[in-house]
């Protein structure tokens, strides 16, 4: 049994355990028999109408952020890159809040108006970050891109704060949404986000070999037959679709796209043929566990899941940054 097979088995088993813990633990304990025995109406309703959709949505959001983070890190060749640090999550949040602020609803899109506008905000931010970084530094050093992302993220964060300050009580709930939560979303949110998660993940997965080639540099990838410009565009679009759709249903949840790919790479290697899929599974596992902690640690009250991911992710971010600087100094 090779290392990749072991990685898939361990990741899948961990994900299944996380799903079971997520649906069974809470104010009301749900026995495993509830999955096939619906005689206990209360337990069955809690399982299928409240906890299961919450766990599945948390898994989809975590998976989306993790696989897009893995793709961004591979594309930029920097473990500090992720949707949060590049400002993409902030752009997606602005797109979503603008939709809610003005009550926008496009008849053709219907319920998909929110995720589409969120994805548009994410994509525009990503291209602005890359464009401005190229303007500042033609060599496009990784430090320049990261700092540009932080600048844009901070600016868009102030735009969000201004919009919230200008609204009445009807949008005060946006503050809670921006902190990140998958509480009380329901199956309709899963149906809304699932097509975009599938499309974005498929786009990134189709570029897994090209990501491996680009690790050796764009010129080397070009000599290997990779259309670098086209593949870059596809990876940015795929990551923006995933980030935008995740933010549209859960708000801003930071550090998942940073921590999961980095830890997966340390444990199982940097081959994107496996890294993307493993990050997808491990991202789902992490956010399911974080959401479980968020809703049980101060029960019966809940914390926003974004608080838990930040609490875990910030020290890891500092550690990665420290390692990068030490490596550069040596």
Buried (B, 14 or more C-beta within 10 A) or exposed (E): EEEBEEBBEBBEEBBEEBBBEBBBBBEEEBEEEBBEEEEBEEBBEBBBEBBBBBBBBBBBBBBBBBBBBBBBBBBBBBBBBBBBBBBBBBBBBBBBBBBBBEEEEEEEEEEBBBBBBBBBBBBBBBBBBBEBBBEBBEEBEBEBBBBBBBBBBEBBBEBBEEBBEEBEEEBEEBEEBBBBBBBEBEEEBBEBBBEBBEBBBEBBBEBBBBBBBBBEEBEEBBEBEBEBEEBBEBBBBBBBBBBBBBBBBBBBBBBBBBBBBBBBBEEBBBBBEBBBBBBBBBBBBBBBBBBBBBBBEEEEEBBBBBBBBBEBBBEBBEEBEEEBEEEEEE
